[in-house]
Every structure is written in structure tokens, then in C-alpha cells.
Amino acid sequence: MPLEVELRIYVSASPEMDAECELLGQLLADMPKSIRWIIKRTPGRHRRANPDIDALRRSHLYLILLGMDITAPVGVEWRAAQEAEQSAFAYRSARTLISPAAASFIRYSGMTWQLYQTPADFIQKFERAMITRLIEGTPGFGLGVAEIEELSVRLQGLERAEEKPADEKRRGAGRGGVILPSD
């Protein structure tokens, strides 16, 4: 089946967010096969390169991941995404103490920041938000009926998984007792 849709995502993230970016790549690879994804990311410190603002402006989605600090050139990328009126997602780690610069950036960015606990928690939250945006944004994203149906089924599966109660086995020591070693 030929590729029908090409979607581009630009990710503003410091090097400390590599685990989240790796999971993002795996998530996008698992999306409907008729969608071709192009991922661009903030250049690494070792590359000493400027961000690809043209690629950012051509992107369909913009994701900013914030860890401990706001590092260059993430602020420049964020400003360019705002000017281009990108469809933006903003996530930050709730387990990381943020710098005063990051706190100021969060406060003045004008974005609604989604908190997450672990990289796996991030990808679960982002998957739901991204699929919802893709479905709601059609026909703007160019998705066909088949892709929308596949994404809808995937979203329903995510919602069902969240509704299931945690699997716990009660063993009777919740109100006190004696715990004996097992053989």
C-alpha cells in the first residue's frame, strides 16, 4: 500500500529528554503504516548547530519537553512555533526540580503544561493527546477514513486500558498480622 499521508513533528527538547524522545520514535513507528512521520529535534549540544526553523514551520505538530532547565535553542524554537501558530503540546517532568529559568519560562510561555512522572507516563499521555488532535484536526492533516478509523480504535483501546482497575491481590495483612516466611 503506498504512503498516503506525510506528517511532520518538531520536538524541542534538551539532551536530558532522550528517553522520552526514544519512546516518541517508537510510538510513531507503531502508528498506522499509511502515515509517514518525519521527526525533527533540537540540535544536540555536540552539534553546535542552529535549530531548523524552516522544518519547524513546516511541521504539523510541535512538542516541547521540559526537564530541569530551559536550554538553548529551545526558547528560540518555542518562539518560532508560537509565531507559526503550530499545533503545540507541552510536557514537563514532575519528578525533576526545575531551575528558576525554567520556572519563569513555564509561567510566561502561555502554554498549558502537562505533567508526567516517568518517560512511559509521558508517552501514554502524549499518545492519547496526539491521536485526539489528529482525529479532530482532520481534514487539516490529510488523514483518510481508514487512518481515522484505525486511530479511533487505538484511542478507544487506550481509554479501555485506563478504565481497568489495578490488578491487586489481597492477602489478608492489610489490617495487621504476622507475616510468615514461605517455603
Backbone as CSV, one residue per row, in Angstrom:
resi,resn,N_x,N_y,N_z,CA_x,CA_y,CA_z,C_x,C_y,C_z
1,MET,0.845,-1.165,0.000,0.000,0.000,0.000,0.895,1.234,0.000
2,PRO,0.700,2.156,-0.927,1.551,3.341,-0.983,1.271,4.279,0.195
3,LEU,2.296,5.037,0.551,2.118,6.017,1.619,1.173,7.098,1.140
4,GLU,0.205,7.408,1.952,-0.790,8.388,1.566,-0.577,9.726,2.265
5,VAL,-0.093,9.695,3.496,-0.012,10.898,4.311,1.393,11.022,4.882
6,GLU,1.896,12.245,4.850,3.179,12.528,5.492,2.930,13.575,6.569
7,LEU,3.272,13.244,7.808,3.116,14.168,8.916,4.479,14.471,9.513
8,ARG,4.671,15.725,9.870,5.942,16.173,10.428,5.728,16.678,11.849
9,ILE,6.634,16.267,12.730,6.596,16.724,14.113,7.967,17.288,14.461
10,TYR,7.956,18.420,15.131,9.194,19.032,15.601,9.198,18.929,17.114
11,VAL,10.308,18.441,17.663,10.433,18.224,19.093,11.514,19.142,19.656
12,SER,11.100,20.048,20.540,12.051,20.887,21.265,12.335,20.196,22.588
13,ALA,13.558,19.747,22.749,13.916,19.008,23.957,15.415,19.070,24.176
14,SER,15.795,19.180,25.436,17.207,19.158,25.780,17.697,17.706,25.769
15,PRO,19.013,17.517,25.785,19.554,16.153,25.752,19.074,15.266,26.901
16,GLU,18.711,15.839,28.044,18.242,15.030,29.166,16.910,14.339,28.873
17,MET,16.263,14.715,27.791,14.969,14.143,27.441,15.095,13.022,26.403
18,ASP,16.258,12.432,26.290,16.487,11.384,25.288,15.557,10.180,25.458
19,ALA,15.272,9.779,26.687,14.406,8.609,26.902,13.005,8.887,26.364
20,GLU,12.494,10.077,26.620,11.171,10.448,26.127,11.157,10.483,24.597
21,CYS,12.222,11.020,24.020,12.304,11.102,22.552,12.415,9.723,21.917
22,GLU,13.115,8.813,22.569,13.216,7.442,22.069,11.841,6.781,22.062
23,LEU,11.090,6.960,23.146,9.743,6.394,23.208,8.814,7.035,22.176
24,LEU,9.001,8.319,21.928,8.217,9.010,20.907,8.458,8.373,19.539
25,GLY,9.714,8.120,19.207,10.032,7.479,17.939,9.381,6.109,17.817
26,GLN,9.403,5.335,18.906,8.766,4.021,18.896,7.259,4.144,18.720
27,LEU,6.657,5.133,19.387,5.219,5.356,19.256,4.847,5.675,17.814
28,LEU,5.560,6.593,17.205,5.237,6.996,15.833,5.452,5.849,14.851
29,ALA,6.440,5.008,15.107,6.670,3.851,14.240,5.518,2.850,14.328
30,ASP,4.786,2.902,15.431,3.677,1.976,15.646,2.328,2.547,15.203
31,MET,2.332,3.739,14.651,1.095,4.361,14.163,0.696,3.706,12.832
32,PRO,-0.484,4.039,12.304,-0.902,3.434,11.030,0.207,3.514,9.976
33,LYS,0.414,2.413,9.295,1.528,2.306,8.342,1.373,3.208,7.121
34,SER,0.166,3.707,6.885,-0.035,4.595,5.744,0.380,6.036,6.063
35,ILE,0.808,6.262,7.309,1.288,7.589,7.702,2.812,7.546,7.787
36,ARG,3.433,8.425,7.046,4.892,8.558,7.092,5.203,9.727,8.030
37,TRP,6.027,9.475,9.035,6.383,10.507,10.007,7.778,11.029,9.742
38,ILE,7.929,12.325,9.829,9.240,12.963,9.785,9.409,13.679,11.121
39,ILE,10.449,13.307,11.840,10.707,13.867,13.165,11.958,14.725,13.113
40,LYS,11.844,15.954,13.558,12.996,16.846,13.696,13.099,17.206,15.167
41,ARG,14.316,17.395,15.641,14.528,17.676,17.052,15.572,18.766,17.228
42,THR,15.501,19.402,18.380,16.504,20.390,18.764,17.890,19.793,18.540
43,PRO,18.788,20.538,17.900,20.136,20.002,17.711,20.811,19.750,19.058
44,GLY,21.573,18.676,19.133,22.299,18.353,20.365,23.432,19.335,20.611
45,ARG,23.851,19.402,21.845,24.938,20.322,22.209,26.219,20.041,21.440
46,HIS,26.474,18.783,21.177,27.704,18.399,20.486,27.715,18.866,19.029
47,ARG,26.535,19.123,18.463,26.478,19.510,17.050,26.718,21.000,16.847
48,ARG,26.510,21.796,17.878,26.672,23.251,17.802,26.022,23.824,16.539
49,ALA,24.802,23.394,16.300,24.071,23.831,15.112,22.868,24.663,15.526
50,ASN,22.422,25.466,14.612,21.207,26.236,14.840,19.999,25.335,14.613
51,PRO,18.877,25.643,15.266,17.681,24.833,15.021,17.191,25.012,13.588
52,ASP,16.505,24.005,13.095,15.965,24.035,11.740,14.588,24.701,11.779
53,ILE,14.584,26.026,11.793,13.343,26.796,11.918,12.420,26.561,10.726
54,ASP,12.983,26.385,9.548,12.135,26.098,8.382,11.388,24.775,8.565
55,ALA,12.082,23.751,9.068,11.425,22.466,9.329,10.363,22.618,10.411
56,LEU,10.649,23.426,11.413,9.676,23.675,12.474,8.413,24.317,11.895
57,ARG,8.578,25.298,11.055,7.423,25.993,10.466,6.610,25.079,9.547
58,ARG,7.261,24.108,8.921,6.559,23.165,8.031,5.913,22.009,8.801
59,SER,6.206,21.908,10.085,5.688,20.790,10.879,4.196,20.912,11.109
60,HIS,3.574,19.761,11.252,2.150,19.707,11.567,1.931,19.792,13.074
61,LEU,2.873,19.243,13.831,2.774,19.203,15.288,4.076,19.701,15.895
62,TYR,3.955,20.338,17.036,5.116,20.826,17.774,5.019,20.308,19.206
63,LEU,6.097,19.693,19.675,6.157,19.136,21.021,7.331,19.753,21.751
64,ILE,7.074,20.285,22.943,8.153,20.786,23.780,8.192,19.945,25.043
65,LEU,9.371,19.425,25.350,9.603,18.612,26.535,10.566,19.368,27.444
66,LEU,10.147,19.596,28.667,10.972,20.368,29.585,11.366,19.511,30.770
67,GLY,12.654,19.480,31.030,13.175,18.769,32.185,13.585,19.758,33.257
68,MET,14.849,19.715,33.635,15.359,20.547,34.707,15.476,22.019,34.313
69,ASP,15.855,22.270,33.070,16.137,23.644,32.672,15.724,23.877,31.225
70,ILE,15.549,25.123,30.902,15.300,25.522,29.523,16.670,25.784,28.913
71,THR,17.025,25.016,27.908,18.357,25.141,27.323,18.252,25.671,25.899
72,ALA,19.272,26.394,25.505,19.314,26.919,24.138,19.431,25.744,23.177
73,PRO,18.796,25.799,22.062,17.935,26.829,21.494,16.439,26.555,21.655
74,VAL,16.038,25.852,22.718,14.629,25.501,22.901,13.743,26.742,22.936
75,GLY,14.193,27.804,23.588,13.398,29.034,23.644,13.167,29.639,22.269
76,VAL,14.184,29.595,21.422,14.061,30.110,20.052,13.061,29.259,19.266
77,GLU,13.140,27.947,19.449,12.201,27.053,18.762,10.769,27.308,19.235
78,TRP,10.604,27.467,20.540,9.272,27.733,21.080,8.702,29.018,20.485
79,ARG,9.509,30.067,20.429,9.057,31.351,19.877,8.654,31.182,18.406
80,ALA,9.454,30.451,17.640,9.130,30.223,16.226,7.836,29.432,16.078
81,ALA,7.614,28.448,16.956,6.380,27.658,16.915,5.177,28.537,17.231
82,GLN,5.331,29.447,18.185,4.245,30.372,18.532,3.930,31.280,17.341
83,GLU,4.961,31.815,16.724,4.762,32.709,15.578,4.116,31.994,14.405
84,ALA,4.449,30.709,14.231,3.887,29.923,13.132,2.513,29.327,13.487
85,GLU,2.050,29.590,14.715,0.765,29.081,15.196,0.674,27.562,15.058
86,GLN,1.747,26.901,15.495,1.818,25.446,15.435,0.826,24.799,16.392
87,SER,0.374,23.614,16.042,-0.425,22.787,16.937,0.545,22.232,17.974
88,ALA,0.503,22.788,19.199,1.561,22.536,20.173,1.114,21.648,21.330
89,PHE,2.074,20.872,21.827,1.935,20.053,23.025,3.088,20.437,23.947
90,ALA,2.804,20.626,25.232,3.848,20.991,26.192,3.806,20.029,27.373
91,TYR,4.924,19.363,27.621,5.035,18.394,28.709,6.276,18.703,29.522
92,ARG,6.153,18.446,30.842,7.331,18.580,31.685,7.318,17.505,32.754
93,SER,8.505,17.123,33.141,8.675,16.095,34.146,8.309,16.636,35.524
94,ALA,7.400,15.950,36.200,7.004,16.350,37.552,8.018,15.895,38.590
95,ARG,8.894,14.984,38.227,9.865,14.433,39.176,11.184,15.193,39.181
96,THR,11.292,16.179,38.335,12.533,16.936,38.213,12.364,18.309,38.849
97,LEU,13.308,18.684,39.696,13.310,20.042,40.227,13.737,20.974,39.105
98,ILE,12.950,22.015,38.877,13.257,22.896,37.758,14.055,24.104,38.216
99,SER,14.822,24.624,37.304,15.640,25.806,37.566,14.751,27.052,37.603
100,PRO,15.259,28.147,38.166,14.486,29.396,38.128,14.170,29.835,36.692
101,ALA,15.101,29.621,35.769,14.857,29.987,34.369,13.711,29.163,33.787
102,ALA,13.682,27.863,34.091,12.606,27.005,33.597,11.269,27.410,34.224
103,ALA,11.281,27.733,35.504,10.046,28.171,36.176,9.511,29.442,35.536
104,SER,10.391,30.357,35.235,9.986,31.604,34.579,9.445,31.321,33.181
105,PHE,10.117,30.455,32.450,9.666,30.099,31.104,8.270,29.487,31.152
106,ILE,8.042,28.568,32.079,6.733,27.923,32.220,5.661,28.973,32.506
107,ARG,5.966,29.868,33.416,5.000,30.889,33.832,4.629,31.822,32.688
108,TYR,5.601,32.231,31.892,5.352,33.225,30.849,5.126,32.646,29.455
109,SER,5.176,31.330,29.325,5.031,30.723,27.996,3.609,30.828,27.448
110,GLY,2.631,30.907,28.322,1.250,30.950,27.863,0.712,29.589,27.463
111,MET,1.466,28.544,27.741,1.048,27.190,27.366,0.505,26.454,28.588
112,THR,-0.342,25.483,28.336,-0.811,24.590,29.388,0.141,23.404,29.415
113,TRP,0.840,23.242,30.514,1.855,22.200,30.640,1.244,20.950,31.263
114,GLN,1.477,19.829,30.615,1.038,18.541,31.128,2.200,17.934,31.903
115,LEU,1.927,17.511,33.133,2.962,16.886,33.955,2.963,15.381,33.738
116,TYR,4.143,14.790,33.847,4.254,13.334,33.786,5.304,12.881,34.784
117,GLN,5.183,11.631,35.221,6.077,11.089,36.244,7.303,10.379,35.658
118,THR,7.092,9.607,34.615,8.161,8.809,34.013,8.073,8.952,32.492
119,PRO,9.115,8.563,31.766,9.008,8.589,30.307,7.831,7.758,29.784
120,ALA,7.561,6.619,30.422,6.421,5.787,29.996,5.103,6.514,30.238
121,ASP,5.000,7.231,31.342,3.802,8.029,31.637,3.642,9.130,30.590
122,PHE,4.759,9.771,30.223,4.707,10.802,29.179,4.145,10.236,27.882
123,ILE,4.682,9.120,27.436,4.292,8.611,26.124,2.831,8.181,26.122
124,GLN,2.352,7.656,27.243,0.948,7.274,27.346,0.049,8.513,27.229
125,LYS,0.400,9.578,27.927,-0.394,10.810,27.875,-0.297,11.473,26.501
126,PHE,0.915,11.488,25.952,1.093,12.117,24.657,0.360,11.354,23.556
127,GLU,0.407,10.043,23.597,-0.273,9.241,22.572,-1.754,9.595,22.517
128,ARG,-2.384,9.651,23.669,-3.813,9.981,23.715,-4.061,11.386,23.156
129,ALA,-3.268,12.357,23.597,-3.452,13.746,23.156,-3.199,13.893,21.658
130,MET,-2.149,13.244,21.169,-1.816,13.364,19.756,-2.891,12.722,18.878
131,ILE,-3.342,11.526,19.236,-4.366,10.860,18.437,-5.645,11.696,18.426
132,THR,-6.016,12.227,19.574,-7.204,13.081,19.635,-7.046,14.285,18.719
133,ARG,-5.884,14.921,18.745,-5.646,16.091,17.896,-5.671,15.709,16.427
134,LEU,-5.095,14.566,16.077,-5.103,14.137,14.682,-6.522,13.882,14.182
135,ILE,-7.331,13.243,15.018,-8.712,12.956,14.615,-9.509,14.250,14.507
136,GLU,-9.383,15.115,15.495,-10.134,16.370,15.492,-9.665,17.322,14.393
137,GLY,-8.395,17.226,14.016,-7.826,18.140,13.037,-8.055,17.757,11.596
138,THR,-8.656,16.627,11.358,-8.916,16.195,10.001,-10.066,17.003,9.442
139,PRO,-10.010,17.476,8.219,-9.131,17.077,7.137,-7.815,17.843,7.088
140,GLY,-7.557,18.739,8.047,-6.346,19.539,8.022,-5.057,18.749,7.976
141,PHE,-5.067,17.544,8.518,-3.870,16.713,8.490,-3.833,15.795,7.280
142,GLY,-4.903,15.752,6.521,-4.940,14.933,5.312,-5.174,13.460,5.551
143,LEU,-5.641,13.099,6.721,-5.892,11.689,7.014,-7.156,11.224,6.303
144,GLY,-7.098,10.007,5.816,-8.256,9.410,5.166,-9.127,8.673,6.173
145,VAL,-10.216,8.147,5.701,-11.149,7.430,6.558,-10.472,6.237,7.229
146,ALA,-9.662,5.506,6.491,-9.005,4.322,7.052,-8.085,4.701,8.212
147,GLU,-7.305,5.764,8.047,-6.406,6.194,9.130,-7.199,6.681,10.342
148,ILE,-8.262,7.429,10.096,-9.083,7.939,11.206,-9.714,6.782,11.968
149,GLU,-10.214,5.793,11.243,-10.813,4.635,11.910,-9.776,3.876,12.731
150,GLU,-8.592,3.683,12.173,-7.542,2.974,12.897,-7.117,3.744,14.147
151,LEU,-6.990,5.059,14.021,-6.638,5.874,15.179,-7.761,5.879,16.220
152,SER,-9.011,5.889,15.775,-10.142,5.851,16.708,-10.164,4.560,17.507
153,VAL,-9.910,3.447,16.842,-9.859,2.154,17.527,-8.719,2.155,18.546
154,ARG,-7.592,2.707,18.165,-6.444,2.773,19.077,-6.778,3.639,20.293
155,LEU,-7.426,4.766,20.079,-7.810,5.657,21.164,-8.801,4.966,22.099
156,GLN,-9.760,4.246,21.548,-10.717,3.510,22.374,-9.998,2.459,23.218
157,GLY,-9.000,1.812,22.652,-8.212,0.833,23.406,-7.470,1.478,24.563
158,LEU,-6.932,2.670,24.339,-6.250,3.398,25.416,-7.232,3.759,26.527
159,GLU,-8.419,4.187,26.149,-9.433,4.552,27.141,-9.889,3.340,27.937
160,ARG,-10.064,2.201,27.276,-10.454,0.977,27.995,-9.357,0.542,28.951
161,ALA,-8.109,0.670,28.542,-6.993,0.268,29.405,-6.945,1.122,30.667
162,GLU,-7.297,2.389,30.556,-7.293,3.271,31.726,-8.450,2.974,32.659
163,GLU,-9.551,2.449,32.132,-10.721,2.161,32.951,-10.550,0.922,33.805
164,LYS,-9.671,0.013,33.424,-9.484,-1.221,34.174,-8.863,-0.910,35.530
165,PRO,-9.422,-1.481,36.592,-8.819,-1.251,37.902,-7.470,-1.960,37.990
166,ALA,-6.626,-1.439,38.848,-5.312,-2.051,39.034,-5.504,-3.484,39.533
167,ASP,-4.711,-4.388,39.000,-4.793,-5.781,39.393,-4.073,-5.948,40.724
168,GLU,-4.854,-6.168,41.745,-4.234,-6.341,43.052,-4.792,-7.589,43.701
169,LYS,-3.918,-8.300,44.368,-4.333,-9.486,45.093,-4.227,-9.166,46.574
170,ARG,-5.334,-9.300,47.253,-5.334,-9.067,48.686,-4.985,-10.374,49.372
171,ARG,-4.114,-10.270,50.353,-3.653,-11.477,51.026,-3.920,-11.446,52.526
172,GLY,-4.679,-10.466,53.007,-5.124,-10.501,54.386,-4.260,-9.801,55.408
173,ALA,-3.184,-9.113,55.029,-2.342,-8.449,56.015,-2.569,-6.945,56.042
174,GLY,-3.646,-6.483,55.437,-3.911,-5.054,55.348,-4.199,-4.389,56.677
175,ARG,-4.731,-5.125,57.646,-5.059,-4.543,58.948,-4.102,-5.019,60.037
176,GLY,-2.984,-5.548,59.657,-2.017,-6.047,60.631,-2.003,-7.544,60.612
177,GLY,-1.029,-8.129,61.208,-0.940,-9.567,61.247,0.490,-10.019,61.395
178,VAL,0.713,-11.261,61.205,2.037,-11.862,61.275,2.355,-12.387,59.892
179,ILE,3.495,-12.035,59.388,3.896,-12.500,58.065,4.909,-13.624,58.279
180,LEU,4.579,-14.792,57.786,5.434,-15.961,57.936,6.230,-16.176,56.660
181,PRO,7.451,-16.656,56.789,8.227,-16.935,55.578,7.597,-18.051,54.788
182,SER,7.699,-17.953,53.470,7.160,-19.016,52.631,8.250,-20.049,52.376
183,ASP,7.828,-21.252,52.064,8.806,-22.351,51.813,9.492,-22.179,50.500
